[in-house]
Amino acid sequence: MSHDEVERLAALYESQDTSADLERAELDGSVVSEPMITTSLRLPKPVMDAIRTAADARGMRATALMREWLEQRLAQQGDTGELMVPVSAVMAFLAEAAARANVDRRAS
């Protein structure tokens, strides 16, 4: 929210009587069996743009789609027992190998 929106909301609540709303409020004492945690993930902009596009097409948030994909991948790994090498890791390896080959050629 912008600062102006917060100020307008604060002014609204300062001028309104919300006691009736508070009287009807009920405490939600439920406990979540599997709490969610937050983690940071650095992605290239084109990858994140593609994820957002895919999420928009499904009417969901990008983070929810990423969580779904990760859960699916973990379930697949559990079913087959096989480990897959991510394409990004293969590409990074090839780029490093090419760079080393260029350095070796220049040195000889």
Buried (B, 14 or more C-beta within 10 A) or exposed (E): EEEEEEEEEEEEEEEEEEEEEEEEEEEEEEEEEEEEEEEEEEEEEEEBEEBEEBBEEEEEEBEEBBEEEEEEEEEEEEEEEEEEEEEEEEEEEEEEEEEEEEEEEEEE
